[in-house]
Amino acid sequence: MRLKCEVQVTSRQLPSLNIRKPNRPNFSQVSIGRKPGECNKDGPIYLMLCTSQNRSGTKYLIPNNLVQIFSRFVSEGKATLRIQTPPDDVSLSKADPAQLQSFLKLLKMAADGKEFPERVLSPLVPAATAQVTRPVTNLIIDSPSNYPMSFPTTLQKLAIQHCSLRRLSLKVTALTSLSVLDLSYNNLTELPESFAALRNLTYLDLAHNSFEEFPSVLASDTFCKNLVLLDMKDNEMRTLSPEFTKLSVLQSINLNCNRLRYLPERLGLMPRLSSIHVSNNLLELLPCTLVTRIFHKADFSDNPFTLTLPPGAYLNQKQRVPSLREAAGQAVLLYDIPYTEEDLDFVSREFLESGHYCTCGRVVFRSAASDILTHTLNAVVHCGNDDLPFLFYCCSTALITPRSYICQRRMRTHFWGMPV
């Protein structure tokens, strides 16, 4: 069995001899097996470390020589092997946690003299150059002339800028280990369906492209669970799809310099969103759910906000029990029950899309009260967020506070520096 990781070998004799020897981790191939030519199953099993400087490898006897395995941080890809002779500590890091766990299990069985299938052992022969070469994890492409014919499958960070891309190659979406992807300064208008395969992506930069709408593939059930930061500034988006709010772990969004006229009403209900930038757009109103949040940073500057405020609130005093249709619609939206065109007819889908959101998070189909009011957005760092117009909906007239349209179901929310 072979394992590729960072290896640091430290001799325990050096401190007693007052010798300080700087030792850095090296990318290595770690193998468990028998020496070539030993066909006897009872032959000794060795641990072999091969590096680019020593491809022939350093061998350590395992039976009756492996003192202890420190595996507390195996979930982080780290472990330490204490060898008796020579007195070395072999530290493994940056390994695949699942492979490391299997490797340590086999190592423990070999140290205890237990039997295991011979096929799991590797021949202890000198490693090839490719086997001990550190894999490429970062790649920056800044011009069409530097665009490669293929990409290393080990890439974790990829930047493709100023390449005039109009569509994204399937070679990029096949890089499933990517965690950071920068596609800024191109001519992209859409993302392929295969983009959903990038499940480990946490940072995505689509700035300075030609997107006219939010890519629906970003809200797919498999993709939207890990994305933390999304940058889509300097595009041509006119609308932001409600599917955007499916990015449940998103912490920062940059939508500066687009053509947005409104934002999804569920924007303020995204649980981890802490930084939002929507300056230089065409916004006229903001959803009321933003009022109940305290952002780390918010920027809504340079928007027209030209709608004329009405003289007073419209209160629907004649409340009635919600119909079965309204109650079912509230349940579908509240619990995010998925539906397709095959499940619901056009009228039902249009009815669900007509729902509004109260500041408490409840869905309102016929709001008990609605009004446009100006408030200051709560943010630690904010730019031009004073007296912004918010479109308020409330699920019941009995729950409206005397000083604002914040629903009393949101009692723990602080507004104007005091509890509402």
C-alpha positions as CSV (number, residue, x, y, z in Angstrom):
1,M,0.0,0.0,0.0
2,R,1.3,3.5,-0.9
3,L,0.5,6.9,0.5
4,K,1.5,10.3,-0.8
5,C,1.9,13.0,1.8
6,E,4.3,15.4,3.5
7,V,6.9,13.6,5.7
8,Q,9.2,15.0,8.3
9,V,11.7,12.7,10.0
10,T,13.1,13.8,13.4
11,S,15.8,11.9,15.3
12,R,15.2,11.7,19.1
13,Q,18.9,11.5,19.7
14,L,19.7,15.1,18.5
15,P,18.5,16.9,21.6
16,S,20.6,14.8,23.9
17,L,23.7,15.5,21.8
18,N,22.8,19.3,21.8
19,I,22.5,19.2,18.0
20,R,19.9,21.4,16.2
21,K,19.3,20.1,12.7
22,P,16.8,22.1,10.7
23,N,14.4,19.6,9.0
24,R,11.6,20.6,6.7
25,P,8.8,18.3,5.5
26,N,9.3,16.7,2.1
27,F,6.7,15.4,-0.3
28,S,7.2,11.7,-0.1
29,Q,5.7,8.3,-1.2
30,V,5.3,6.1,1.9
31,S,5.0,2.4,1.2
32,I,4.4,-0.8,3.2
33,G,5.8,-4.0,1.8
34,R,8.6,-6.6,1.7
35,K,12.0,-6.2,0.0
36,P,12.2,-7.4,-3.6
37,G,13.0,-11.2,-3.9
38,E,11.4,-12.1,-0.6
39,C,8.6,-14.5,-1.6
40,N,8.2,-15.9,1.9
41,K,5.0,-14.6,3.5
42,D,6.8,-14.7,6.8
43,G,9.5,-12.3,5.7
44,P,9.8,-9.0,7.5
45,I,7.6,-6.0,6.5
46,Y,9.2,-2.6,6.1
47,L,8.0,1.0,5.9
48,M,9.7,2.8,3.0
49,L,10.0,6.6,2.5
50,C,10.9,7.8,-1.0
51,T,11.5,11.5,-1.8
52,S,12.8,13.3,-4.9
53,Q,16.2,13.6,-3.3
54,N,16.3,9.9,-2.3
55,R,14.2,7.9,-4.7
56,S,15.8,4.6,-3.5
57,G,14.1,5.2,-0.2
58,T,14.7,4.8,3.5
59,K,13.5,1.6,5.1
60,Y,12.2,1.0,8.6
61,L,11.5,-2.5,10.0
62,I,7.9,-2.6,11.3
63,P,7.5,-5.8,13.5
64,N,8.8,-5.3,17.1
65,N,10.2,-1.9,16.0
66,L,7.1,0.4,15.8
67,V,6.7,1.7,19.3
68,Q,3.6,3.9,18.9
69,I,1.2,5.4,16.4
70,F,-0.1,8.9,17.3
71,S,-3.3,9.2,15.3
72,R,-5.3,11.8,17.2
73,F,-5.5,14.2,14.2
74,V,-6.0,11.6,11.5
75,S,-9.2,13.4,10.5
76,E,-6.9,16.3,9.5
77,G,-4.5,14.1,7.5
78,K,-1.9,14.0,10.2
79,A,-0.2,11.2,12.2
80,T,3.2,10.4,13.8
81,L,5.0,7.1,13.8
82,R,7.5,6.4,16.6
83,I,10.3,4.0,15.5
84,Q,12.5,2.2,18.1
85,T,15.6,1.6,15.9
86,P,16.8,4.0,14.7
87,P,15.2,6.4,17.2
88,D,13.2,8.4,14.7
89,D,9.8,10.0,14.7
90,V,8.1,10.0,11.3
91,S,5.5,12.8,11.0
92,L,2.9,12.5,8.2
93,S,0.8,15.5,7.2
94,K,-1.3,16.8,4.3
95,A,-2.5,13.2,3.6
96,D,-6.0,12.2,2.5
97,P,-7.8,11.4,5.8
98,A,-9.5,8.2,4.4
99,Q,-6.3,6.9,2.9
100,L,-4.3,7.7,6.0
101,Q,-6.7,5.9,8.2
102,S,-6.5,2.7,6.1
103,F,-2.7,3.0,5.9
104,L,-2.4,3.3,9.7
105,K,-4.8,0.3,10.2
106,L,-2.6,-1.8,7.9
107,L,0.6,-0.6,9.7
108,K,-0.9,-1.5,13.1
109,M,-1.7,-5.0,11.9
110,A,1.8,-5.4,10.6
111,A,3.3,-4.2,13.9
112,D,1.1,-6.7,15.8
113,G,2.1,-9.6,13.5
114,K,-1.5,-10.1,12.3
115,E,-2.3,-11.7,9.0
116,F,-3.7,-9.7,6.1
117,P,-4.0,-10.2,2.3
118,E,-0.6,-10.1,0.5
119,R,-2.2,-8.0,-2.3
120,V,-2.3,-4.9,-0.1
121,L,1.6,-4.9,0.2
122,S,3.6,-2.9,-2.3
123,P,7.0,-4.0,-3.8
124,L,9.7,-1.8,-2.2
125,V,11.4,-0.7,-5.3
126,P,12.8,2.8,-6.1
127,A,10.1,5.3,-6.9
128,A,9.7,6.9,-10.3
129,T,10.2,10.7,-10.6
130,A,6.5,11.3,-11.1
131,Q,5.7,9.4,-7.9
132,V,7.7,11.7,-5.7
133,T,7.0,15.0,-7.5
134,R,4.8,17.4,-5.5
135,P,1.4,17.6,-7.3
136,V,0.4,21.0,-8.8
137,T,-2.3,22.6,-6.7
138,N,-2.3,26.2,-7.9
139,L,-2.4,27.5,-11.4
140,I,-2.9,31.0,-12.8
141,I,-3.7,31.6,-16.5
142,D,-3.6,35.3,-17.5
143,S,-3.7,35.2,-21.3
144,P,-5.0,33.0,-24.1
145,S,-1.5,32.1,-25.1
146,N,-1.0,30.5,-21.7
147,Y,-4.1,28.4,-21.8
148,P,-3.1,24.7,-21.5
149,M,-4.4,21.8,-23.5
150,S,-5.1,19.9,-20.2
151,F,-5.2,20.6,-16.5
152,P,-3.6,18.7,-13.6
153,T,-6.3,16.8,-11.8
154,T,-4.8,17.7,-8.4
155,L,-5.6,21.5,-8.8
156,Q,-7.2,23.1,-5.8
157,K,-6.9,26.7,-6.9
158,L,-7.4,27.9,-10.5
159,A,-7.5,31.4,-12.0
160,I,-8.4,31.9,-15.6
161,Q,-8.4,35.7,-16.3
162,H,-8.2,37.9,-19.4
163,C,-8.7,34.9,-21.7
164,S,-11.9,36.1,-23.5
165,L,-13.7,32.9,-22.5
166,R,-17.3,32.6,-23.9
167,R,-18.0,29.2,-22.4
168,L,-16.4,27.1,-19.8
169,S,-14.6,23.9,-20.9
170,L,-15.6,20.5,-19.5
171,K,-11.9,20.1,-18.6
172,V,-12.4,22.7,-15.9
173,T,-15.6,21.3,-14.5
174,A,-13.8,17.9,-14.2
175,L,-11.4,19.3,-11.6
176,T,-13.5,18.1,-8.6
177,S,-10.8,19.0,-6.1
178,L,-11.1,22.7,-6.8
179,S,-11.9,24.9,-3.8
180,V,-11.0,28.3,-5.3
181,L,-12.0,29.3,-8.9
182,D,-11.4,32.7,-10.4
183,L,-13.0,33.2,-13.9
184,S,-13.0,37.0,-13.8
185,Y,-12.3,39.3,-16.8
186,N,-13.8,37.0,-19.4
187,N,-17.0,37.0,-21.6
188,L,-19.0,34.3,-19.9
189,T,-22.8,34.4,-20.1
190,E,-23.7,31.1,-18.5
191,L,-22.3,28.1,-16.7
192,P,-22.7,24.5,-17.9
193,E,-24.7,22.0,-16.0
194,S,-21.5,20.0,-15.4
195,F,-20.4,22.9,-13.1
196,A,-22.4,21.3,-10.3
197,A,-19.7,18.6,-10.1
198,L,-17.4,21.2,-8.3
199,R,-18.9,20.3,-4.9
200,N,-15.8,21.4,-3.0
201,L,-15.8,25.0,-4.3
202,T,-15.8,27.6,-1.5
203,Y,-14.7,30.7,-3.4
204,L,-16.0,31.6,-6.8
205,D,-15.1,34.8,-8.7
206,L,-17.3,35.6,-11.8
207,A,-16.6,39.3,-11.8
208,H,-16.2,41.3,-15.1
209,N,-18.2,38.9,-17.3
210,S,-21.4,39.2,-19.3
211,F,-23.9,37.3,-17.1
212,E,-27.5,38.7,-17.6
213,E,-29.0,36.4,-14.9
214,F,-27.9,34.4,-11.9
215,P,-26.6,31.0,-13.1
216,S,-29.2,28.4,-11.9
217,V,-26.5,25.7,-11.6
218,L,-25.1,27.5,-8.6
219,A,-28.3,26.8,-6.7
220,S,-28.4,23.0,-7.5
221,D,-28.8,20.8,-4.5
222,T,-25.3,19.2,-4.8
223,F,-23.4,22.5,-5.4
224,C,-24.8,25.0,-3.0
225,K,-23.7,23.4,0.3
226,N,-20.1,24.7,0.4
227,L,-19.9,28.0,-1.4
228,V,-18.8,30.7,1.1
229,L,-17.9,33.7,-1.1
230,L,-19.3,34.7,-4.5
231,D,-18.2,37.7,-6.5
232,M,-20.3,38.7,-9.5
233,K,-19.6,42.4,-9.7
234,D,-19.4,44.2,-13.1
235,N,-21.9,42.0,-15.0
236,E,-25.1,42.8,-16.7
237,M,-27.6,41.0,-14.4
238,R,-31.1,42.6,-14.4
239,T,-32.7,40.2,-11.9
240,L,-31.4,38.0,-9.1
241,S,-33.3,34.7,-9.1
242,P,-34.9,33.6,-5.8
243,E,-32.9,30.4,-6.2
244,F,-29.9,32.5,-5.1
245,T,-31.1,32.1,-1.5
246,K,-30.4,28.4,-1.6
247,L,-26.8,29.1,-1.0
248,S,-27.2,28.3,2.7
249,V,-23.6,28.7,3.8
250,L,-22.8,31.8,1.7
251,Q,-21.1,34.5,3.9
252,S,-20.2,37.2,1.4
253,I,-21.8,38.3,-1.9
254,N,-20.6,41.1,-4.2
255,L,-23.1,42.3,-6.8
256,N,-21.7,45.8,-7.4
257,C,-22.1,47.4,-10.9
258,N,-25.0,45.4,-12.3
259,R,-28.5,46.4,-13.4
260,L,-30.5,44.9,-10.6
261,R,-33.9,46.5,-9.9
262,Y,-34.9,44.4,-6.9
263,L,-33.5,41.7,-4.6
264,P,-35.0,38.4,-3.5
265,E,-37.3,38.8,-0.4
266,R,-35.6,35.9,1.3
267,L,-32.2,37.6,1.1
268,G,-32.3,38.6,4.8
269,L,-33.2,35.0,5.8
270,M,-30.0,33.5,4.6
271,P,-28.5,32.2,7.9
272,R,-24.8,33.0,7.4
273,L,-24.8,36.0,5.1
274,S,-22.6,38.7,6.8
275,S,-21.3,40.8,4.0
276,I,-23.3,42.2,1.1
277,H,-22.3,44.7,-1.6
278,V,-25.0,45.9,-4.1
279,S,-23.8,49.4,-5.0
280,N,-24.1,51.0,-8.5
281,N,-27.3,49.2,-9.4
282,L,-30.9,50.3,-10.2
283,L,-32.5,49.3,-6.9
284,E,-35.7,51.1,-6.0
285,L,-36.7,49.2,-2.9
286,L,-35.1,46.7,-0.5
287,P,-36.8,43.6,1.1
288,C,-37.9,44.0,4.7
289,T,-36.1,40.9,5.8
290,L,-32.8,42.8,5.7
291,V,-33.9,45.0,8.5
292,T,-33.8,42.2,11.1
293,R,-30.2,41.4,10.4
294,I,-26.9,42.9,11.6
295,F,-24.3,42.7,8.8
296,H,-20.6,42.9,9.2
297,K,-20.4,45.0,6.0
298,A,-23.1,46.3,3.8
299,D,-23.0,48.6,0.8
300,F,-26.2,49.8,-1.0
301,S,-24.7,53.1,-2.2
302,D,-25.3,54.7,-5.6
303,N,-28.7,53.3,-6.2
304,P,-31.6,55.5,-7.3
305,F,-34.3,54.5,-4.8
306,T,-36.7,56.7,-6.7
307,L,-40.0,55.3,-5.6
308,T,-42.3,57.8,-3.9
309,L,-43.3,56.9,-0.4
310,P,-47.1,56.6,0.2
311,P,-48.7,58.8,2.8
312,G,-49.5,56.0,5.1
313,A,-49.7,52.2,5.5
314,Y,-52.3,50.1,3.9
315,L,-53.9,48.0,6.6
316,N,-56.2,45.1,5.8
317,Q,-58.4,45.1,8.8
318,K,-60.7,42.3,7.5
319,Q,-58.6,39.3,8.2
320,R,-59.9,35.8,7.6
321,V,-58.7,32.3,8.0
322,P,-56.2,31.4,5.3
323,S,-57.6,29.1,2.6
324,L,-56.3,25.6,2.2
325,R,-54.4,26.8,-0.9
326,E,-52.6,29.5,1.0
327,A,-51.8,27.2,3.9
328,A,-50.3,24.6,1.5
329,G,-48.3,27.3,-0.3
330,Q,-46.9,28.5,3.1
331,A,-45.8,25.0,3.9
332,V,-44.2,24.4,0.6
333,L,-42.1,27.7,0.8
334,L,-41.4,27.4,4.6
335,Y,-40.0,23.9,4.4
336,D,-38.3,24.4,0.9
337,I,-40.2,21.5,-0.6
338,P,-38.9,21.1,-4.1
339,Y,-41.2,21.0,-7.1
340,T,-41.0,20.9,-10.9
341,E,-43.2,21.7,-13.8
342,E,-44.3,18.1,-13.8
343,D,-45.5,18.4,-10.2
344,L,-47.4,21.6,-10.4
345,D,-49.3,23.4,-13.1
346,F,-48.5,26.9,-14.3
347,V,-51.2,28.6,-12.1
348,S,-49.9,26.9,-8.9
349,R,-46.3,27.8,-9.6
350,E,-47.3,31.4,-10.3
351,F,-49.2,31.5,-7.1
352,L,-46.2,30.2,-5.1
353,E,-44.0,32.9,-6.7
354,S,-46.4,35.6,-5.7
355,G,-45.7,35.0,-2.0
356,H,-44.1,37.7,0.1
357,Y,-42.1,37.4,3.4
358,C,-42.8,38.9,6.7
359,T,-39.9,40.1,8.9
360,C,-40.5,37.0,11.0
361,G,-39.9,34.7,8.0
362,R,-43.5,33.6,7.5
363,V,-44.8,33.6,4.0
364,V,-47.6,36.1,3.2
365,F,-49.9,35.7,0.3
366,R,-52.4,38.4,1.3
367,S,-50.4,40.6,3.6
368,A,-52.3,42.0,6.6
369,A,-50.2,45.2,6.3
370,S,-47.8,46.6,3.8
371,D,-46.0,49.8,3.5
372,I,-42.7,51.5,2.3
373,L,-40.7,52.8,5.2
374,T,-37.2,54.2,5.4
375,H,-34.8,52.8,7.9
376,T,-31.1,52.6,8.5
377,L,-29.6,49.2,7.8
378,N,-27.8,47.5,10.7
379,A,-24.1,46.9,9.8
380,V,-20.8,47.2,11.6
381,V,-19.3,48.8,8.4
382,H,-21.8,50.4,6.1
383,C,-21.5,52.8,3.1
384,G,-24.4,55.1,2.4
385,N,-27.0,52.9,4.1
386,D,-28.9,55.7,6.0
387,D,-32.6,56.1,5.3
388,L,-33.0,53.3,2.8
389,P,-36.5,52.4,1.6
390,F,-37.8,49.0,2.6
391,L,-41.0,47.3,1.4
392,F,-42.6,45.8,4.6
393,Y,-45.1,43.0,4.8
394,C,-46.6,41.8,8.0
395,C,-48.4,38.5,8.5
396,S,-50.9,40.0,11.0
397,T,-52.1,43.5,12.0
398,A,-52.1,42.3,15.6
399,L,-48.4,41.6,15.5
400,I,-47.2,45.0,14.2
401,T,-45.2,46.9,16.8
402,P,-46.2,50.5,17.5
403,R,-42.9,51.9,16.3
404,S,-42.2,49.9,13.1
405,Y,-43.5,47.1,10.9
406,I,-41.3,44.5,12.5
407,C,-43.4,41.5,13.4
408,Q,-43.5,40.7,17.2
409,R,-42.6,37.1,16.4
410,R,-39.1,38.5,15.9
411,M,-38.8,39.6,19.6
412,R,-35.1,38.7,19.8
413,T,-34.2,41.1,16.9
414,H,-32.8,44.4,18.0
415,F,-33.8,47.4,16.0
416,W,-32.8,51.1,16.5
417,G,-30.5,49.9,19.3
418,M,-33.3,48.5,21.5
419,P,-35.4,45.3,21.5
420,V,-38.6,45.5,19.6
